[in-house]
Amino acid sequence: MSYNQGKEITLPISRKQKLFDRYLDVRLRTEKLCGPLKDEDYIPQADYFVSPPKWHLAHTTWFFEKFILEKYDPSYRHFHKDFNFLFNSYYNALGERVPRHQRGLLTRPTVDQVYSYRRHVDHHLLVYFNDDNNVTDEVLDLILLGTHHEQQHQELLMTDLKYTLSYNPIHPVYDKAHDWMSLQDTDNQNYIKINSGLYEIGHEGDHFCYDNEKGRHQVYLHPFEISSNLVTNEAYMEFIASGGYGNHDLWLDEGWAWVNTQNIAKPLYWVKKKNKWYQYTLAGLKPIHPKVPVCHVNFYEASAFAQWCSMRLPTEFEWEVASPQLGWGLRWEWTSSAYSPYPGFQKNEGAVGEYNAKFMVNQMVLRGGSVATPQGHSRHTYRNFFHPDARWQFTGIRLVK
């Protein structure tokens, strides 16, 4: 006898199955991003703050090996005895590591060996994961964290690769499909009014977030108006043409020192040829589209532009409250908020506690996400953070008046 009367019964997908599928999807996407690369592209490192693609591939694999297999699977055997040293990033609790600025010197292990390392860890993790006796909430939480960690590195892989390729004078093409700099017209600008009052800030619910989003609390906001869209290339060109980079009155003191010591007069990747602006993209050198959001500007530049407009940058709390009414996700958006812990913040125990907490000094908060951020990775409470002089990320400007 059929109790469903011919209708198909759809059983709920377990958390384990969802996470199993997510793990496979994330790991595959990282390798797809490397699909257009040649072996020579995997190794160079143009500056201390970027890492080579080969290192990203290995480090994201090391995370699963170190935090899960090594700790929970007694039968696991390491792929190579030196990889813990080579591919640890900044975890002091987990031992010595290669200095960050020397990652590009690692011509060995080879690219093929790194891909073999990924196969090795994937195989052992999935075998371990397939045994229901091993599937504890603690392990599942770490696997979920590892996939989000790898998504962060997918974005870094793209931004770091772009920075390194930009030093090549022939403007190499990574992939013609990655012309992210001419995607969306955001010239239709208006301002959204937000009333004064007490607002709840921070993560709420049981879906994934990082520890720095926790500590939900109230803040009081004075009334403000926030721009519906990001500042365009055209508006930023006007700032340049008006002498914005030469007007000390617009700049914070540190920013003015940065402009002068680094001889800065334009956003990163901008090139002027025959009185026309171009920019280097992952699809090669392209004319700048005036109506799309300006990109690759740092906090100092964003602050100076806001001053030039007689406006300011939003605080991260203003941004979060306004975010349901904003179109965001094209550029990481600078805020005027320093990166610091929320009330009641508690970092995780052990090495995982080093993930966010120890960076809560001398950095500024960015909100939103960018064209390089993996789909579904960001959220309105997500707190990204960089030093104020950083501009190799896909960063932009939103104004408040």
DRENDO-1510 file (C-alpha; in Angstrom, 1 decimal, always signed):
<recs>
REC; n; res; u; v; w
REC; 1; MET; +0.0; +0.0; +0.0 .
REC; 2; SER; +1.3; +3.4; -0.9 .
REC; 3; TYR; +0.9; +6.0; +1.8 .
REC; 4; ASN; +2.1; +9.0; -0.3 .
REC; 5; GLN; -0.6; +8.3; -3.0 .
REC; 6; GLY; +1.9; +8.6; -5.8 .
REC; 7; LYS; +3.5; +11.8; -4.6 .
REC; 8; GLU; +7.3; +11.8; -4.2 .
REC; 9; ILE; +8.4; +12.2; -0.6 .
REC; 10; THR; +11.2; +14.7; -0.2 .
REC; 11; LEU; +13.2; +14.1; +2.9 .
REC; 12; PRO; +15.1; +17.0; +4.5 .
REC; 13; ILE; +18.8; +17.1; +3.6 .
REC; 14; SER; +20.9; +16.5; +6.7 .
REC; 15; ARG; +23.5; +19.0; +7.8 .
REC; 16; LYS; +26.2; +16.4; +7.1 .
REC; 17; GLN; +25.1; +16.0; +3.5 .
REC; 18; LYS; +24.8; +19.8; +2.9 .
REC; 19; LEU; +28.3; +20.2; +4.3 .
REC; 20; PHE; +29.7; +17.3; +2.3 .
REC; 21; ASP; +28.3; +19.0; -0.9 .
REC; 22; ARG; +29.6; +22.4; +0.2 .
REC; 23; TYR; +33.1; +21.0; +0.8 .
REC; 24; LEU; +33.3; +19.5; -2.7 .
REC; 25; ASP; +31.9; +22.6; -4.4 .
REC; 26; VAL; +34.3; +25.0; -2.6 .
REC; 27; ARG; +37.4; +22.8; -3.2 .
REC; 28; LEU; +36.5; +22.5; -6.9 .
REC; 29; ARG; +35.9; +26.2; -7.3 .
REC; 30; THR; +39.4; +27.0; -6.0 .
REC; 31; GLU; +40.9; +24.8; -8.7 .
REC; 32; LYS; +38.6; +26.2; -11.4 .
REC; 33; LEU; +39.9; +29.7; -10.6 .
REC; 34; CYS; +43.4; +28.3; -11.3 .
REC; 35; GLY; +42.3; +26.8; -14.6 .
REC; 36; PRO; +43.6; +29.7; -16.8 .
REC; 37; LEU; +47.0; +29.7; -15.1 .
REC; 38; LYS; +50.3; +28.4; -16.5 .
REC; 39; ASP; +52.9; +26.8; -14.2 .
REC; 40; GLU; +54.9; +30.0; -14.3 .
REC; 41; ASP; +51.9; +32.0; -12.9 .
REC; 42; TYR; +51.7; +29.9; -9.7 .
REC; 43; ILE; +54.9; +31.0; -8.1 .
REC; 44; PRO; +55.7; +34.8; -8.3 .
REC; 45; GLN; +54.9; +37.1; -5.3 .
REC; 46; ALA; +55.0; +40.8; -6.2 .
REC; 47; ASP; +54.9; +42.1; -2.6 .
REC; 48; TYR; +54.9; +41.0; +1.0 .
REC; 49; PHE; +51.1; +41.4; +1.4 .
REC; 50; VAL; +50.2; +39.1; -1.5 .
REC; 51; SER; +50.7; +35.3; -1.9 .
REC; 52; PRO; +51.3; +33.1; -4.9 .
REC; 53; PRO; +48.5; +30.9; -6.2 .
REC; 54; LYS; +50.4; +27.8; -5.3 .
REC; 55; TRP; +50.6; +28.9; -1.7 .
REC; 56; HIS; +46.9; +29.6; -1.6 .
REC; 57; LEU; +46.2; +26.1; -2.9 .
REC; 58; ALA; +48.4; +24.5; -0.4 .
REC; 59; HIS; +47.5; +26.7; +2.6 .
REC; 60; THR; +43.7; +26.1; +2.3 .
REC; 61; THR; +44.5; +22.3; +2.2 .
REC; 62; TRP; +46.8; +22.6; +5.2 .
REC; 63; PHE; +43.9; +24.2; +7.2 .
REC; 64; PHE; +41.8; +21.0; +6.8 .
REC; 65; GLU; +44.8; +18.7; +7.5 .
REC; 66; LYS; +46.0; +20.6; +10.6 .
REC; 67; PHE; +42.7; +21.5; +12.3 .
REC; 68; ILE; +40.7; +18.3; +11.5 .
REC; 69; LEU; +42.7; +15.3; +10.2 .
REC; 70; GLU; +45.7; +15.7; +12.4 .
REC; 71; LYS; +43.6; +16.3; +15.5 .
REC; 72; TYR; +40.7; +13.9; +15.0 .
REC; 73; ASP; +41.8; +11.0; +12.7 .
REC; 74; PRO; +44.4; +8.8; +14.4 .
REC; 75; SER; +45.0; +6.8; +11.2 .
REC; 76; TYR; +45.9; +9.9; +9.2 .
REC; 77; ARG; +49.4; +10.1; +7.7 .
REC; 78; HIS; +50.8; +13.4; +6.5 .
REC; 79; PHE; +51.5; +13.9; +2.9 .
REC; 80; HIS; +54.8; +15.6; +3.6 .
REC; 81; LYS; +56.6; +16.3; +6.9 .
REC; 82; ASP; +57.6; +19.9; +5.9 .
REC; 83; PHE; +54.2; +21.1; +4.7 .
REC; 84; ASN; +53.1; +22.3; +8.2 .
REC; 85; PHE; +56.1; +24.6; +8.2 .
REC; 86; LEU; +55.7; +25.7; +4.6 .
REC; 87; PHE; +52.0; +26.4; +4.6 .
REC; 88; ASN; +51.1; +27.7; +8.0 .
REC; 89; SER; +50.1; +31.4; +7.6 .
REC; 90; TYR; +50.1; +33.2; +10.9 .
REC; 91; TYR; +49.1; +30.7; +13.6 .
REC; 92; ASN; +51.7; +31.1; +16.3 .
REC; 93; ALA; +50.2; +28.3; +18.3 .
REC; 94; LEU; +51.0; +25.9; +15.5 .
REC; 95; GLY; +54.7; +26.4; +15.2 .
REC; 96; GLU; +57.3; +28.1; +13.0 .
REC; 97; ARG; +56.5; +29.1; +9.4 .
REC; 98; VAL; +58.0; +30.6; +6.3 .
REC; 99; PRO; +58.2; +34.4; +6.5 .
REC; 100; ARG; +55.3; +35.9; +4.6 .
REC; 101; HIS; +57.4; +37.9; +2.2 .
REC; 102; GLN; +59.3; +34.7; +1.2 .
REC; 103; ARG; +56.3; +32.6; +0.0 .
REC; 104; GLY; +57.2; +33.4; -3.6 .
REC; 105; LEU; +60.6; +31.8; -3.2 .
REC; 106; LEU; +59.1; +28.4; -2.7 .
REC; 107; THR; +59.8; +26.9; -6.2 .
REC; 108; ARG; +59.6; +23.5; -4.4 .
REC; 109; PRO; +57.3; +21.7; -3.8 .
REC; 110; THR; +56.2; +21.8; -7.4 .
REC; 111; VAL; +52.7; +22.8; -8.6 .
REC; 112; ASP; +52.0; +19.1; -9.3 .
REC; 113; GLN; +53.0; +18.1; -5.8 .
REC; 114; VAL; +50.6; +20.8; -4.4 .
REC; 115; TYR; +47.7; +19.4; -6.4 .
REC; 116; SER; +48.7; +15.9; -5.2 .
REC; 117; TYR; +48.6; +17.3; -1.6 .
REC; 118; ARG; +45.1; +18.5; -2.2 .
REC; 119; ARG; +44.0; +15.1; -3.5 .
REC; 120; HIS; +45.6; +13.4; -0.5 .
REC; 121; VAL; +43.8; +15.6; +2.1 .
REC; 122; ASP; +40.5; +15.5; +0.2 .
REC; 123; HIS; +40.5; +11.8; +0.0 .
REC; 124; HIS; +41.3; +11.3; +3.7 .
REC; 125; LEU; +38.9; +14.0; +4.9 .
REC; 126; LEU; +36.0; +12.5; +2.9 .
REC; 127; VAL; +36.7; +9.0; +4.1 .
REC; 128; TYR; +36.8; +10.3; +7.7 .
REC; 129; PHE; +33.7; +12.4; +7.0 .
REC; 130; ASN; +31.8; +9.4; +5.6 .
REC; 131; ASP; +31.9; +7.5; +8.9 .
REC; 132; ASP; +28.9; +8.6; +11.0 .
REC; 133; ASN; +30.9; +7.8; +14.1 .
REC; 134; ASN; +33.3; +10.7; +13.3 .
REC; 135; VAL; +30.6; +13.3; +12.6 .
REC; 136; THR; +30.5; +15.3; +15.7 .
REC; 137; ASP; +29.2; +18.9; +15.9 .
REC; 138; GLU; +32.7; +20.0; +16.7 .
REC; 139; VAL; +34.1; +18.4; +13.5 .
REC; 140; LEU; +31.3; +19.7; +11.4 .
REC; 141; ASP; +31.8; +23.3; +12.7 .
REC; 142; LEU; +35.5; +23.1; +11.8 .
REC; 143; ILE; +34.8; +21.8; +8.3 .
REC; 144; LEU; +32.3; +24.6; +7.8 .
REC; 145; LEU; +34.8; +27.2; +9.0 .
REC; 146; GLY; +37.4; +25.6; +6.7 .
REC; 147; THR; +35.1; +26.1; +3.6 .
REC; 148; HIS; +34.5; +29.7; +4.5 .
REC; 149; HIS; +38.3; +30.1; +5.1 .
REC; 150; GLU; +38.9; +28.7; +1.6 .
REC; 151; GLN; +36.3; +31.1; +0.1 .
REC; 152; GLN; +38.3; +34.0; +1.7 .
REC; 153; HIS; +41.4; +32.7; +0.0 .
REC; 154; GLN; +39.5; +32.3; -3.4 .
REC; 155; GLU; +39.0; +36.1; -3.2 .
REC; 156; LEU; +42.6; +36.6; -2.1 .
REC; 157; LEU; +43.9; +34.4; -4.9 .
REC; 158; MET; +42.2; +36.7; -7.5 .
REC; 159; THR; +43.3; +39.9; -5.9 .
REC; 160; ASP; +46.9; +38.7; -5.3 .
REC; 161; LEU; +47.2; +37.3; -8.8 .
REC; 162; LYS; +45.9; +40.6; -10.3 .
REC; 163; TYR; +48.5; +42.6; -8.3 .
REC; 164; THR; +51.4; +40.3; -9.3 .
REC; 165; LEU; +50.3; +40.2; -13.0 .
REC; 166; SER; +50.0; +44.0; -13.1 .
REC; 167; TYR; +53.8; +44.3; -12.8 .
REC; 168; ASN; +54.1; +42.7; -16.2 .
REC; 169; PRO; +54.5; +45.5; -18.8 .
REC; 170; ILE; +52.6; +43.6; -21.5 .
REC; 171; HIS; +49.4; +43.6; -19.4 .
REC; 172; PRO; +48.7; +39.8; -19.5 .
REC; 173; VAL; +45.2; +38.4; -19.7 .
REC; 174; TYR; +44.2; +36.0; -16.9 .
REC; 175; ASP; +40.8; +35.4; -18.4 .
REC; 176; LYS; +38.8; +37.5; -20.9 .
REC; 177; ALA; +35.6; +36.7; -18.9 .
REC; 178; HIS; +37.0; +38.5; -15.8 .
REC; 179; ASP; +36.4; +42.1; -17.0 .
REC; 180; TRP; +34.9; +42.9; -13.6 .
REC; 181; MET; +35.7; +46.6; -13.9 .
REC; 182; SER; +33.0; +47.4; -16.3 .
REC; 183; LEU; +30.0; +45.5; -14.9 .
REC; 184; GLN; +27.4; +47.8; -13.5 .
REC; 185; ASP; +26.3; +51.4; -14.1 .
REC; 186; THR; +25.8; +53.1; -10.7 .
REC; 187; ASP; +25.4; +56.7; -11.8 .
REC; 188; ASN; +21.8; +57.0; -10.6 .
REC; 189; GLN; +22.6; +58.5; -7.2 .
REC; 190; ASN; +20.2; +59.4; -4.4 .
REC; 191; TYR; +20.4; +59.6; -0.6 .
REC; 192; ILE; +18.5; +57.4; +1.8 .
REC; 193; LYS; +17.4; +58.9; +5.1 .
REC; 194; ILE; +17.9; +56.9; +8.3 .
REC; 195; ASN; +16.2; +58.2; +11.5 .
REC; 196; SER; +18.0; +58.5; +14.8 .
REC; 197; GLY; +17.5; +55.8; +17.4 .
REC; 198; LEU; +18.8; +52.7; +19.1 .
REC; 199; TYR; +19.6; +49.9; +16.6 .
REC; 200; GLU; +20.7; +46.3; +17.1 .
REC; 201; ILE; +24.1; +45.5; +15.6 .
REC; 202; GLY; +25.9; +42.2; +15.0 .
REC; 203; HIS; +25.1; +38.6; +14.2 .
REC; 204; GLU; +21.8; +37.1; +15.1 .
REC; 205; GLY; +20.6; +33.5; +14.5 .
REC; 206; ASP; +22.3; +30.1; +14.1 .
REC; 207; HIS; +23.7; +30.4; +10.6 .
REC; 208; PHE; +27.4; +30.7; +10.1 .
REC; 209; CYS; +29.3; +33.8; +11.0 .
REC; 210; TYR; +32.8; +34.7; +12.2 .
REC; 211; ASP; +33.5; +35.3; +15.8 .
REC; 212; ASN; +34.1; +39.0; +15.2 .
REC; 213; GLU; +30.5; +39.4; +14.2 .
REC; 214; LYS; +29.2; +38.2; +17.6 .
REC; 215; GLY; +28.4; +40.2; +20.6 .
REC; 216; ARG; +25.1; +41.6; +19.3 .
REC; 217; HIS; +24.5; +45.0; +21.0 .
REC; 218; GLN; +22.7; +48.3; +20.7 .
REC; 219; VAL; +24.1; +51.5; +19.3 .
REC; 220; TYR; +22.6; +54.9; +19.1 .
REC; 221; LEU; +22.7; +56.6; +15.7 .
REC; 222; HIS; +22.0; +60.2; +15.0 .
REC; 223; PRO; +20.0; +60.9; +11.8 .
REC; 224; PHE; +22.0; +60.6; +8.6 .
REC; 225; GLU; +21.6; +60.2; +4.8 .
REC; 226; ILE; +23.6; +57.6; +3.0 .
REC; 227; SER; +24.2; +57.3; -0.8 .
REC; 228; SER; +22.2; +54.6; -2.6 .
REC; 229; ASN; +25.1; +53.8; -4.9 .
REC; 230; LEU; +28.9; +53.9; -4.9 .
REC; 231; VAL; +31.1; +56.7; -6.1 .
REC; 232; THR; +31.8; +56.3; -9.8 .
REC; 233; ASN; +35.0; +56.5; -11.8 .
REC; 234; GLU; +33.7; +59.7; -13.4 .
REC; 235; ALA; +33.3; +61.4; -10.0 .
REC; 236; TYR; +36.7; +60.3; -9.0 .
REC; 237; MET; +38.2; +61.6; -12.2 .
REC; 238; GLU; +36.8; +65.0; -11.3 .
REC; 239; PHE; +38.5; +64.7; -7.9 .
REC; 240; ILE; +41.8; +64.0; -9.7 .
REC; 241; ALA; +41.4; +66.8; -12.2 .
REC; 242; SER; +40.6; +69.3; -9.4 .
REC; 243; GLY; +44.0; +68.6; -7.8 .
REC; 244; GLY; +42.7; +66.4; -5.1 .
REC; 245; TYR; +45.9; +64.5; -4.7 .
REC; 246; GLY; +47.8; +67.7; -4.2 .
REC; 247; ASN; +45.5; +69.4; -1.7 .
REC; 248; HIS; +46.8; +68.7; +1.8 .
REC; 249; ASP; +43.6; +70.1; +3.3 .
REC; 250; LEU; +41.6; +67.1; +2.2 .
REC; 251; TRP; +43.9; +64.4; +3.6 .
REC; 252; LEU; +44.4; +62.8; +7.0 .
REC; 253; ASP; +48.0; +63.4; +8.2 .
REC; 254; GLU; +49.0; +59.7; +7.6 .
REC; 255; GLY; +47.3; +59.8; +4.2 .
REC; 256; TRP; +49.1; +63.0; +3.2 .
REC; 257; ALA; +52.4; +61.4; +4.2 .
REC; 258; TRP; +51.5; +58.3; +2.2 .
REC; 259; VAL; +50.6; +60.3; -0.9 .
REC; 260; ASN; +53.9; +62.2; -0.8 .
REC; 261; THR; +56.3; +59.4; +0.1 .
REC; 262; GLN; +54.7; +57.0; -2.4 .
REC; 263; ASN; +54.2; +59.7; -5.1 .
REC; 264; ILE; +50.5; +58.7; -5.5 .
REC; 265; ALA; +48.3; +60.6; -8.0 .
REC; 266; LYS; +45.6; +58.0; -9.1 .
REC; 267; PRO; +44.0; +54.7; -8.0 .
REC; 268; LEU; +45.9; +51.5; -8.2 .
REC; 269; TYR; +46.0; +50.0; -11.8 .
REC; 270; TRP; +45.0; +53.3; -13.5 .
REC; 271; VAL; +47.1; +54.2; -16.6 .
REC; 272; LYS; +46.8; +57.4; -18.6 .
REC; 273; LYS; +47.5; +57.2; -22.4 .
REC; 274; LYS; +47.0; +60.1; -24.8 .
REC; 275; ASN; +44.9; +61.9; -22.2 .
REC; 276; LYS; +42.6; +58.9; -21.8 .
REC; 277; TRP; +42.3; +56.7; -18.6 .
REC; 278; TYR; +42.8; +52.9; -18.7 .
REC; 279; GLN; +43.0; +50.4; -16.0 .
REC; 280; TYR; +44.6; +47.0; -15.7 .
REC; 281; THR; +42.0; +44.2; -15.2 .
REC; 282; LEU; +42.2; +40.4; -15.1 .
REC; 283; ALA; +41.0; +40.6; -18.7 .
REC; 284; GLY; +43.9; +42.9; -19.6 .
REC; 285; LEU; +44.2; +46.7; -20.0 .
REC; 286; LYS; +40.8; +48.2; -20.6 .
REC; 287; PRO; +39.4; +51.7; -21.0 .
REC; 288; ILE; +37.8; +53.0; -17.8 .
REC; 289; HIS; +34.0; +53.1; -17.8 .
REC; 290; PRO; +33.0; +56.4; -16.3 .
REC; 291; LYS; +29.7; +55.3; -14.8 .
REC; 292; VAL; +30.8; +52.2; -12.8 .
REC; 293; PRO; +32.1; +52.3; -9.2 .
REC; 294; VAL; +35.7; +53.4; -8.7 .
REC; 295; CYS; +37.8; +50.6; -7.4 .
REC; 296; HIS; +41.2; +49.9; -5.7 .
REC; 297; VAL; +41.3; +53.0; -3.5 .
REC; 298; ASN; +42.4; +52.8; +0.0 .
REC; 299; PHE; +41.0; +54.3; +3.2 .
REC; 300; TYR; +43.1; +57.5; +2.9 .
REC; 301; GLU; +41.8; +58.1; -0.7 .
REC; 302; ALA; +38.2; +57.3; +0.3 .
REC; 303; SER; +38.4; +59.8; +3.2 .
REC; 304; ALA; +40.0; +62.5; +1.1 .
REC; 305; PHE; +37.4; +62.1; -1.6 .
REC; 306; ALA; +34.6; +62.3; +1.0 .
REC; 307; GLN; +36.2; +65.5; +2.4 .
REC; 308; TRP; +36.3; +66.9; -1.2 .
REC; 309; CYS; +32.6; +66.3; -1.4 .
REC; 310; SER; +32.0; +67.9; +2.0 .
REC; 311; MET; +30.7; +64.6; +3.2 .
REC; 312; ARG; +32.1; +61.6; +5.1 .
REC; 313; LEU; +32.4; +57.8; +5.1 .
REC; 314; PRO; +29.7; +55.9; +7.1 .
REC; 315; THR; +30.5; +54.2; +10.3 .
REC; 316; GLU; +30.2; +50.4; +10.1 .
REC; 317; PHE; +27.1; +50.6; +12.3 .
REC; 318; GLU; +25.4; +53.2; +10.0 .
REC; 319; TRP; +26.3; +50.9; +7.0 .
REC; 320; GLU; +24.8; +47.8; +8.7 .
REC; 321; VAL; +21.5; +49.6; +9.6 .
REC; 322; ALA; +21.2; +51.0; +6.1 .
REC; 323; SER; +22.2; +47.9; +4.3 .
REC; 324; PRO; +18.7; +46.5; +3.7 .
REC; 325; GLN; +18.1; +49.5; +1.5 .
REC; 326; LEU; +21.4; +49.5; -0.3 .
REC; 327; GLY; +22.6; +47.7; -3.4 .
REC; 328; TRP; +25.9; +46.3; -2.1 .
REC; 329; GLY; +28.4; +43.6; -3.2 .
REC; 330; LEU; +30.3; +45.4; -6.1 .
REC; 331; ARG; +33.1; +46.7; -3.9 .
REC; 332; TRP; +34.3; +46.3; -0.4 .
REC; 333; GLU; +33.2; +49.6; +1.1 .
REC; 334; TRP; +35.4; +51.5; +3.5 .
REC; 335; THR; +33.9; +52.7; +6.7 .
REC; 336; SER; +35.2; +55.2; +9.2 .
REC; 337; SER; +35.2; +52.5; +12.0 .
REC; 338; ALA; +38.4; +51.1; +13.5 .
REC; 339; TYR; +38.4; +47.3; +13.7 .
REC; 340; SER; +37.8; +46.5; +17.4 .
REC; 341; PRO; +35.8; +43.9; +19.4 .
REC; 342; TYR; +32.1; +44.1; +20.0 .
REC; 343; PRO; +30.9; +44.3; +23.6 .
REC; 344; GLY; +31.1; +40.8; +25.1 .
REC; 345; PHE; +33.4; +39.5; +22.4 .
REC; 346; GLN; +35.1; +36.2; +23.2 .
REC; 347; LYS; +37.7; +34.7; +20.9 .
REC; 348; ASN; +37.7; +31.0; +20.3 .
REC; 349; GLU; +40.0; +28.8; +22.3 .
REC; 350; GLY; +43.2; +27.4; +20.8 .
REC; 351; ALA; +44.8; +28.3; +17.4 .
REC; 352; VAL; +41.3; +29.0; +15.8 .
REC; 353; GLY; +41.2; +32.0; +18.2 .
REC; 354; GLU; +44.0; +33.6; +16.2 .
REC; 355; TYR; +41.7; +33.8; +13.1 .
REC; 356; ASN; +40.4; +37.4; +13.8 .
REC; 357; ALA; +41.0; +38.6; +17.3 .
REC; 358; LYS; +44.7; +39.3; +17.2 .
REC; 359; PHE; +44.3; +41.7; +14.2 .
REC; 360; MET; +42.0; +44.1; +16.2 .
REC; 361; VAL; +44.5; +47.1; +16.0 .
REC; 362; ASN; +45.5; +49.7; +13.4 .
REC; 363; GLN; +43.0; +48.4; +10.8 .
REC; 364; MET; +39.7; +49.8; +9.4 .
REC; 365; VAL; +36.4; +47.9; +8.8 .
REC; 366; LEU; +35.1; +47.3; +5.3 .
REC; 367; ARG; +31.5; +46.1; +4.7 .
REC; 368; GLY; +29.6; +44.5; +1.8 .
REC; 369; GLY; +31.7; +42.3; -0.4 .
REC; 370; SER; +32.9; +42.7; -4.0 .
REC; 371; VAL; +32.8; +41.2; -7.4 .
REC; 372; ALA; +35.6; +38.9; -6.4 .
REC; 373; THR; +33.8; +37.7; -3.3 .
REC; 374; PRO; +32.4; +34.1; -3.8 .
REC; 375; GLN; +28.6; +34.0; -4.1 .
REC; 376; GLY; +26.9; +33.6; -0.7 .
REC; 377; HIS; +30.1; +34.3; +1.3 .
REC; 378; SER; +29.3; +37.8; +2.6 .
REC; 379; ARG; +26.3; +39.1; +4.6 .
REC; 380; HIS; +25.2; +42.4; +6.1 .
REC; 381; THR; +27.0; +41.7; +9.4 .
REC; 382; TYR; +30.3; +40.6; +7.8 .
REC; 383; ARG; +33.3; +42.6; +9.1 .
REC; 384; ASN; +36.2; +42.7; +6.7 .
REC; 385; PHE; +39.3; +44.6; +7.8 .
REC; 386; PHE; +42.5; +46.0; +6.2 .
REC; 387; HIS; +45.2; +48.5; +7.0 .
REC; 388; PRO; +44.2; +52.0; +5.8 .
REC; 389; ASP; +46.9; +52.0; +3.0 .
REC; 390; ALA; +45.7; +48.8; +1.4 .
REC; 391; ARG; +44.2; +49.1; -2.0 .
REC; 392; TRP; +44.9; +45.9; -3.9 .
REC; 393; GLN; +41.4; +44.6; -2.8 .
REC; 394; PHE; +38.3; +45.5; -4.8 .
REC; 395; THR; +37.5; +48.5; -2.6 .
REC; 396; GLY; +35.2; +51.4; -3.2 .
REC; 397; ILE; +33.5; +54.4; -1.6 .
REC; 398; ARG; +30.0; +55.1; -0.3 .
REC; 399; LEU; +29.2; +58.6; +1.1 .
REC; 400; VAL; +27.2; +59.9; +4.0 .
REC; 401; LYS; +25.9; +63.4; +4.5 .
</recs>
